[in-house]
Amino acid sequence: MSASFVVVALSLRVAFVSLVCLSAGGALSVLTWWFWKTAMPEPPALARLEIMSDRRYEESSARERELLMGEADEVMPVSVRNTAPRKFSPAPRPRVAPVVNGRRDAQRKAPAELPVTRKPIDPLLK
């Protein structure tokens, strides 16, 4: 009788320890989830992107999309908002000097004066 009592007591102890470990793991998972949700708030400037990634935005009409973007403007700080309507301005045309006696080659820049192309900083982006 004493041997079966010891086996039952040990199995209850193992079951209790495993239950404590499982509940501690679950509690840590919930705590981690809560921490990640509260510790890293999204900047308000990304409100438009968040609304555009929503299914409701994809399935809406053009007018409803404008209204949804208006909701994003309410959240965004004033420094980020685009309050003034955009005005179309064509790109300025480059001024070209008149060609005298067909000497276009003389007006070109020397190879040393050409702008240096920028190379990526990251060597993996070559």
C-alpha positions as a LaTeX table, in Angstrom:
\begin{tabular}{lrrr}
\hline
Residue & $x$ (\AA) & $y$ (\AA) & $z$ (\AA) \\
\hline
Met1 & 0.00 & 0.00 & 0.00 \\
Ser2 & 2.72 & 2.41 & 0.75 \\
Ala3 & 4.31 & 1.95 & $-2.70$ \\
Ser4 & 1.09 & 2.84 & $-4.52$ \\
Phe5 & 0.59 & 5.84 & $-2.22$ \\
Val6 & 4.08 & 7.11 & $-3.12$ \\
Val7 & 3.39 & 6.68 & $-6.83$ \\
Val8 & 0.10 & 8.56 & $-6.57$ \\
Ala9 & 1.70 & 11.33 & $-4.53$ \\
Leu10 & 4.54 & 11.71 & $-7.05$ \\
Ser11 & 2.18 & 11.75 & $-10.01$ \\
Leu12 & 0.04 & 14.40 & $-8.30$ \\
Arg13 & 3.15 & 16.45 & $-7.62$ \\
Val14 & 4.28 & 16.16 & $-11.25$ \\
Ala15 & 0.79 & 17.10 & $-12.45$ \\
Phe16 & 0.73 & 20.11 & $-10.11$ \\
Val17 & 4.19 & 21.33 & $-11.21$ \\
Ser18 & 3.27 & 20.92 & $-14.89$ \\
Leu19 & 0.01 & 22.82 & $-14.33$ \\
Val20 & 1.91 & 25.65 & $-12.63$ \\
Cys21 & 4.43 & 25.78 & $-15.50$ \\
Leu22 & 1.68 & 25.84 & $-18.13$ \\
Ser23 & $-0.23$ & 28.59 & $-16.36$ \\
Ala24 & 2.98 & 30.64 & $-15.92$ \\
Gly25 & 3.72 & 30.25 & $-19.66$ \\
Gly26 & 0.20 & 31.35 & $-20.56$ \\
Ala27 & 0.43 & 34.34 & $-18.24$ \\
Leu28 & 3.78 & 35.34 & $-19.75$ \\
Ser29 & 2.32 & 35.03 & $-23.26$ \\
Val30 & $-0.58$ & 37.32 & $-22.35$ \\
Leu31 & 1.80 & 39.76 & $-20.66$ \\
Thr32 & 4.06 & 39.81 & $-23.72$ \\
Trp33 & 1.12 & 40.42 & $-26.03$ \\
Trp34 & $-0.13$ & 43.28 & $-23.82$ \\
Phe35 & 3.36 & 44.78 & $-23.62$ \\
Trp36 & 3.84 & 44.79 & $-27.40$ \\
Lys37 & 0.44 & 46.37 & $-27.97$ \\
Thr38 & 0.99 & 49.19 & $-25.47$ \\
Ala39 & 4.74 & 49.82 & $-25.70$ \\
Met40 & 5.00 & 50.50 & $-29.44$ \\
Pro41 & 2.27 & 52.95 & $-30.45$ \\
Glu42 & 2.10 & 53.74 & $-34.14$ \\
Pro43 & 2.86 & 57.30 & $-35.10$ \\
Pro44 & $-0.20$ & 59.25 & $-36.22$ \\
Ala45 & 1.47 & 60.02 & $-39.54$ \\
Leu46 & 0.84 & 56.40 & $-40.57$ \\
Ala47 & $-2.92$ & 56.70 & $-40.10$ \\
Arg48 & $-3.54$ & 56.98 & $-43.84$ \\
Leu49 & $-1.58$ & 53.81 & $-44.56$ \\
Glu50 & $-3.46$ & 51.92 & $-41.88$ \\
Ile51 & $-6.81$ & 52.99 & $-43.33$ \\
Met52 & $-5.69$ & 52.15 & $-46.87$ \\
Ser53 & $-4.75$ & 48.62 & $-45.82$ \\
Asp54 & $-8.24$ & 47.97 & $-44.45$ \\
Arg55 & $-10.71$ & 45.86 & $-46.42$ \\
Arg56 & $-13.42$ & 48.49 & $-45.98$ \\
Tyr57 & $-11.25$ & 50.99 & $-47.88$ \\
Glu58 & $-10.57$ & 48.56 & $-50.73$ \\
Glu59 & $-14.26$ & 47.80 & $-51.25$ \\
Ser60 & $-15.50$ & 51.40 & $-50.97$ \\
Ser61 & $-16.26$ & 53.94 & $-53.68$ \\
Ala62 & $-14.18$ & 57.03 & $-54.39$ \\
Arg63 & $-16.40$ & 59.26 & $-52.23$ \\
Glu64 & $-16.27$ & 56.84 & $-49.29$ \\
Arg65 & $-12.48$ & 56.69 & $-49.64$ \\
Glu66 & $-12.29$ & 60.47 & $-49.36$ \\
Leu67 & $-14.38$ & 60.32 & $-46.19$ \\
Leu68 & $-12.14$ & 57.62 & $-44.74$ \\
Met69 & $-9.08$ & 59.72 & $-45.49$ \\
Gly70 & $-10.77$ & 62.60 & $-43.67$ \\
Glu71 & $-10.89$ & 60.39 & $-40.59$ \\
Ala72 & $-7.13$ & 59.93 & $-40.91$ \\
Asp73 & $-6.62$ & 63.69 & $-41.00$ \\
Glu74 & $-8.37$ & 64.03 & $-37.64$ \\
Val75 & $-5.79$ & 61.75 & $-36.03$ \\
Met76 & $-2.72$ & 63.19 & $-37.68$ \\
Pro77 & $-0.85$ & 66.08 & $-36.06$ \\
Val78 & $-1.15$ & 69.48 & $-37.71$ \\
Ser79 & 2.51 & 69.48 & $-38.74$ \\
Val80 & 1.97 & 66.37 & $-40.88$ \\
Arg81 & $-1.40$ & 67.24 & $-42.40$ \\
Asn82 & $-1.65$ & 68.42 & $-45.96$ \\
Thr83 & $-4.21$ & 71.16 & $-45.51$ \\
Ala84 & $-3.51$ & 73.16 & $-48.68$ \\
Pro85 & $-4.71$ & 71.68 & $-51.95$ \\
Arg86 & $-1.95$ & 70.70 & $-54.31$ \\
Lys87 & $-1.44$ & 72.94 & $-57.28$ \\
Phe88 & $-0.18$ & 71.52 & $-60.51$ \\
Ser89 & 2.97 & 73.20 & $-61.63$ \\
Pro90 & 4.80 & 71.87 & $-64.65$ \\
Ala91 & 8.45 & 71.11 & $-64.31$ \\
Pro92 & 10.64 & 74.03 & $-65.34$ \\
Arg93 & 12.08 & 73.70 & $-68.80$ \\
Pro94 & 15.86 & 73.72 & $-68.91$ \\
Arg95 & 17.35 & 76.69 & $-70.64$ \\
Val96 & 19.43 & 75.77 & $-73.63$ \\
Ala97 & 22.05 & 78.09 & $-74.94$ \\
Pro98 & 21.84 & 78.81 & $-78.65$ \\
Val99 & 24.17 & 76.77 & $-80.81$ \\
Val100 & 26.72 & 78.94 & $-82.55$ \\
Asn101 & 28.12 & 77.61 & $-85.79$ \\
Gly102 & 27.12 & 74.04 & $-84.93$ \\
Arg103 & 29.58 & 73.77 & $-82.02$ \\
Arg104 & 27.44 & 71.80 & $-79.67$ \\
Asp105 & 30.45 & 69.75 & $-78.50$ \\
Ala106 & 32.15 & 72.85 & $-77.14$ \\
Gln107 & 29.18 & 73.55 & $-74.89$ \\
Arg108 & 29.14 & 70.11 & $-73.27$ \\
Lys109 & 30.67 & 69.66 & $-69.87$ \\
Ala110 & 34.00 & 67.99 & $-69.54$ \\
Pro111 & 33.92 & 64.45 & $-68.09$ \\
Ala112 & 35.49 & 65.69 & $-64.86$ \\
Glu113 & 32.56 & 68.04 & $-64.28$ \\
Leu114 & 29.87 & 65.38 & $-64.56$ \\
Pro115 & 28.08 & 64.60 & $-61.29$ \\
Val116 & 29.37 & 61.64 & $-59.36$ \\
Thr117 & 26.87 & 58.80 & $-59.16$ \\
Arg118 & 26.06 & 57.73 & $-55.66$ \\
Lys119 & 26.79 & 54.17 & $-54.69$ \\
Pro120 & 24.66 & 52.40 & $-52.08$ \\
Ile121 & 26.06 & 52.29 & $-48.58$ \\
Asp122 & 25.00 & 48.70 & $-48.05$ \\
Pro123 & 27.30 & 46.34 & $-49.99$ \\
Leu124 & 24.42 & 43.89 & $-50.43$ \\
Leu125 & 22.47 & 46.40 & $-52.53$ \\
Lys126 & 24.98 & 46.36 & $-55.44$ \\
\hline
\end{tabular}
